[in-house]
Amino acid sequence: DDGIPVAGDVIAFDVGSQYAGQSISVNLTVTGAAARGFATLYACDQDRPDTSSLNYQAGQSIANGVITKVSAQGEVCVYVNRSAHVILDVFGVLPSR
C-alpha cells in the first residue's frame, strides 16, 4: 500500500474546530492520478454534492480554488472517483454573518 487514495475513496481533512460550521477558501490539488477523474470537496457532515470541484487527467498535477463549508466537527472531505494524491491548502475563512 503506497498510501494513495483509490477510486471511490473519501479522505477527511481536519481543518480545525475553530472553523466548524463556517466557510473556508482552499486550494485543492490532485497529482499522480492513475486515470482521468474528478474530486469533490464538501463538509463531511453533509451529503456529497453531484458536482465536481476539480477534474483531472492521468498523471496530471492540477489545482483549483474552492469555497466549502466545514463540518460541525471541523472537517472537510474530498471524494476521488479515480486513484490520485490529494493536497489541501486552507488559505482563508469567510466571515460569519
Secondary structure by P-SEA (a helix, b strand, c coil): cccccccbbbbbbccccccccbbbbbbccccccccccccccccccccccccccccccccbbbbbbbbbbbccccbbbbbbccbbbbbbbbccccccc
